[in-house]
Amino acid sequence: MNEKNHLNNLMLLTIATLFMSTSGPLGKFIDMPTPVIIWWRCILSVIFLFAFCLYKGIDLKIANKKDRSTFFIAALFMGGHWIFYFYALKFSNVAIGMLSLFTFPVLIALLEPLFVKTKFDPMHLLLALMVLVGIYILAPEFNIESNQLKGLLFGLVSALCYAIRILMLKGHVTKYNSTMLMFYQVLILSIVLAPSLYFMGTASITTQYPYILMLALITTTLGHTMFVNSLKHFKASTASIIGSTQPVFGIIIAYFFLNEIPTIHTFIGGGLILATVVVESVRSKKV
């Protein structure tokens, strides 16, 4: 019975990873201005997550003013992460956008001593060097006019925003339910990004709404909730290793649905970046 439960949990974690990996192909495919896509993603996720919190009886109370400030700033970093990530996908392709984002575990490892009282680990410098080599191989040409390079740089900025957001939440608000955290972040972003509807327009939602719905429900609400829930059954390191297959799933989906064929540089550079994620995940068994 235990073996069966383990296989079921493993399957659910893999499905969660697959759901989250749809962010790349959907972000590339949806034909709307990026801030407008993110606004729709947020406002629909607010509805889905609020309904889920009510259904599960999750407490939505924020304890104090300091935590409210942390929520707000972390939400802005999450918004930066999503916006830069989607620009990375638009400029380059799903492979480069997703692989450049997956430098974030190494960025977290490098930045962590600045946020919490942990000693700097020299091994993280070696991992960062491996990531840099991976990025160098991934970049087709170091020409600032190149859309591929712009996509790579946007992906790296997105990874930095994501790493800071994770470290902020980890350091200050560990006492809250993760779904409740996500609810407040998408709520804040839907308010902050609302002016983009006026300046950029949202008329094209009439043709794009099925894909926006998928992004909000499958990628954001289901993917996130299922992945967080998997941490009850697996070590964070195990979940991180399985989670690091997101770019692989994303590249496969993009191949079949967007006809994007990765280059040999993508395979080698991406393989090096994902190898560092696996190494760091295996080393961080502090759960």
C-alpha positions, 0 to 999 in steps of 0.5 A, spaced: 500 500 500 505 504 501 509 503 495 502 504 491 501 511 495 508 513 493 507 512 486 501 516 486 504 521 489 510 521 484 505 521 479 501 527 482 508 531 483 510 529 475 503 532 473 504 538 477 511 539 474 507 538 467 502 543 468 507 548 471 511 547 464 505 549 460 507 557 462 513 557 457 509 555 450 503 559 453 507 565 454 510 564 447 503 563 444 498 568 447 498 574 442 497 580 447 501 585 450 505 582 456 503 586 462 495 585 459 497 577 459 499 577 466 493 581 469 489 576 466 493 571 469 492 574 476 485 576 476 483 569 474 488 566 479 485 571 484 478 568 483 480 560 483 485 561 489 480 565 493 475 559 491 480 554 493 481 558 500 474 558 502 473 551 500 479 548 504 478 553 510 484 557 509 485 563 514 486 569 509 488 573 515 495 577 515 498 578 522 502 584 522 504 590 518 511 588 517 508 582 513 503 586 509 509 590 507 513 583 505 507 581 501 507 587 497 514 587 495 514 580 494 508 580 489 512 586 485 518 581 485 513 576 482 510 580 477 517 582 475 519 575 474 513 573 470 513 580 466 521 579 464 520 571 463 514 572 458 518 578 454 524 572 454 519 567 451 517 573 446 524 575 444 527 568 443 523 561 444 521 557 449 527 553 450 532 559 451 526 563 456 525 557 460 532 554 461 535 561 463 529 562 468 532 555 471 538 559 473 534 561 479 536 555 484 543 557 483 542 565 484 538 563 491 544 559 493 548 565 492 544 570 495 541 566 501 547 569 506 544 576 504 537 574 507 538 569 512 544 568 517 547 562 513 555 561 511 557 562 504 558 556 501 564 556 496 561 550 492 556 555 490 561 559 486 563 553 482 555 552 481 555 559 479 561 558 474 557 552 471 551 556 470 555 561 466 558 556 462 551 554 460 549 561 459 555 562 454 553 556 450 546 557 450 547 564 447 547 564 440 551 570 439 553 576 444 550 581 439 545 586 443 541 587 437 540 579 437 533 577 439 535 571 442 540 574 447 535 579 449 531 573 451 536 570 454 538 576 458 530 577 460 530 570 462 536 572 467 533 578 470 526 574 471 530 568 475 533 574 479 526 577 481 524 570 482 530 568 487 529 574 491 521 573 491 523 566 494 528 568 499 523 574 502 518 569 503 522 564 506 525 569 511 519 573 513 512 569 512 514 562 513 508 561 518 503 562 512 499 557 508 502 557 501 496 558 497 494 564 501 501 567 500 499 566 492 492 569 493 495 575 496 500 576 491 496 575 485 491 580 488 496 585 489 499 584 482 492 584 479 491 591 482 498 594 480 497 592 473 490 594 472 493 601 468 496 596 463 489 595 460 487 602 459 494 604 456 495 597 452 488 595 451 485 588 452 480 587 446 484 581 443 482 577 449 476 575 445 480 570 441 485 569 446 481 567 453 481 559 452 489 560 453 489 565 458 484 561 462 489 555 461 495 559 464 491 561 470 487 555 472 492 549 469 499 553 470 498 557 476 492 555 480 493 547 479 500 547 478 502 551 484 497 548 489 499 541 487 507 542 487 506 545 494 502 539 496 507 534 494 512 537 499 508 533 504 510 527 501 517 528 498 523 532 501 524 539 498 530 536 494 526 531 491 521 535 489 526 540 486 529 535 482 523 533 479 521 540 478 527 542 474 524 537 468 520 543 467 524 546 461 524 539 458 517 538 458 516 545 456 521 544 450 517 538 448 510 541 448 513 547 444 516 542 439 509 539 438 505 545 438 509 551 436 514 547 431 520 550 435 526 545 434 532 546 439 539 547 437 545 543 439 547 549 443 540 549 447 541 542 449 548 542 451 548 549 455 541 547 458 544 540 460 549 544 464 544 549 467 539 543 469 545 539 472 547 545 477 540 545 479 540 537 480 547 538 484 544 543 488 538 540 490 541 533 492 546 537 496 540 541 500 537 536 503 536 540 510 528 538 510 
